[in-house]
Amino acid sequence: AERALPRVAARKAGGTSEVRRLRVSCSQNGGAGGADLVQQAIEKCRAAVEENPENEEAWFYLGVMSQESGKIPEALAAFQAAVKLNPTREAAFLNMGCILEAQGQTGAALQAFLGALKANAKSSDAYALLARLMDRGGKRDAARQ
């Protein structure tokens, strides 16, 4: 059974007004209407990255919305593009780490969480996710430190 992925980006994301507006509408409406809004946001993000492949914010939001809709491979690729363009995008590293952890890619998840800490050494989310990862990996003593 697949574990639910944490939605770190939901509270960390700033961003373009149109995609942000659609994201807020998605969370308020839920159901089929919400799914339609998520798809609209994905399409807007895809169009933005096609127009400008250097648009880190569009890549990030493509990751957020793809993750929201369960398109995990697309979400992972988008977060990877976002951190390549902006290695200080903490939330992209965190979401990427959560996806990789859920896929059983512990080493890659660890690297993503460490990337989040490099972006923000005071990230309580990164420390919590690292501790959880270590705890699940049998390194309980190290996780408690």
RAHUGI-V967843 format. One record per residue. N is the residue number from 1. PHI is phi in degrees with one decimal (none if undefined). NEAR is the number of other ideal C-beta (glycine too) atoms within 12 Angstrom. D_LAST is the distance of its C-alpha to the last C-alpha in whole Angstrom. Layout:
BEGIN
n={N;N}
phi={PHI;PHI}
near={NEAR;NEAR}
d_last={D_LAST;D_LAST}
END
This chain:
BEGIN
n={1;2;3;4;5;6;7;8;9;10;11;12;13;14;15;16;17;18;19;20;21;22;23;24;25;26;27;28;29;30;31;32;33;34;35;36;37;38;39;40;41;42;43;44;45;46;47;48;49;50;51;52;53;54;55;56;57;58;59;60;61;62;63;64;65;66;67;68;69;70;71;72;73;74;75;76;77;78;79;80;81;82;83;84;85;86;87;88;89;90;91;92;93;94;95;96;97;98;99;100;101;102;103;104;105;106;107;108;109;110;111;112;113;114;115;116;117;118;119;120;121;122;123;124;125;126;127;128;129;130;131;132;133;134;135;136;137;138;139;140;141;142;143;144;145}
phi={none;-78.3;-84.4;-68.5;-87.6;-61.7;-104.5;-59.2;-65.5;-56.5;-105.1;-102.2;-84.7;-101.5;147.5;-61.5;-64.6;-67.2;-67.8;-61.8;-61.5;-63.7;-64.3;-62.4;-61.1;-60.2;-70.5;-82.9;-93.6;53.5;59.3;-63.0;-61.6;-64.7;-63.3;-63.3;-67.3;-61.3;-62.9;-61.2;-64.7;-60.1;-62.7;-64.1;-66.7;-59.6;-62.7;-65.3;-76.2;-68.0;-68.9;-143.0;-62.8;-91.0;-80.8;-59.6;-64.0;-64.9;-61.2;-59.1;-66.8;-61.1;-63.1;-59.6;-72.1;-66.2;-62.6;-58.8;-93.2;85.3;-88.8;-65.9;-60.1;-66.6;-61.5;-60.5;-62.0;-68.1;-64.2;-62.7;-64.3;-62.0;-74.5;-65.5;-78.4;-141.2;-71.3;-103.0;-82.0;-51.8;-63.0;-66.5;-61.6;-63.9;-65.2;-59.9;-60.7;-64.1;-63.4;-63.0;-62.2;-62.9;-84.5;82.1;-92.5;-60.4;-62.2;-67.9;-63.0;-57.8;-62.5;-65.3;-65.1;-66.6;-62.2;-63.3;-69.4;-66.0;-71.0;-150.3;-63.6;-104.2;-70.0;-65.2;-63.1;-63.9;-62.7;-64.7;-69.3;-63.1;-61.4;-62.8;-60.8;-67.9;-62.7;-67.4;-86.1;85.4;-105.6;-58.8;-63.6;-66.4;-65.8;-74.9;-81.0}
near={4;11;14;14;32;27;24;36;41;24;16;27;33;18;33;27;13;21;37;26;18;31;36;19;22;30;24;13;17;14;13;11;16;22;21;18;29;34;22;24;38;33;23;29;43;28;20;27;30;15;12;17;18;16;26;31;32;35;39;44;47;44;49;48;44;37;40;36;28;19;25;26;17;25;38;34;23;41;44;32;32;42;32;21;23;23;21;21;38;38;40;45;43;47;48;48;43;40;41;30;34;29;21;15;20;23;16;24;34;29;23;41;39;28;35;39;26;19;27;23;14;12;26;17;30;36;23;21;37;34;22;27;35;24;19;19;19;11;17;14;11;14;19;12;11}
d_last={30;29;26;26;24;23;25;23;26;28;26;25;29;32;35;38;40;42;39;37;40;40;36;37;40;38;36;39;41;39;42;44;45;41;41;44;42;39;42;43;40;39;43;43;40;41;44;42;41;44;46;43;40;39;38;34;34;36;34;31;33;35;31;31;34;34;31;32;35;34;35;31;33;34;31;29;32;32;29;29;32;30;28;30;32;29;26;25;25;22;23;25;22;20;23;24;20;21;24;23;20;23;26;23;23;19;19;21;19;16;18;19;16;15;19;18;16;18;21;19;16;15;15;14;15;14;10;11;13;11;8;12;13;11;11;15;15;14;10;9;7;5;5;4;0}
END
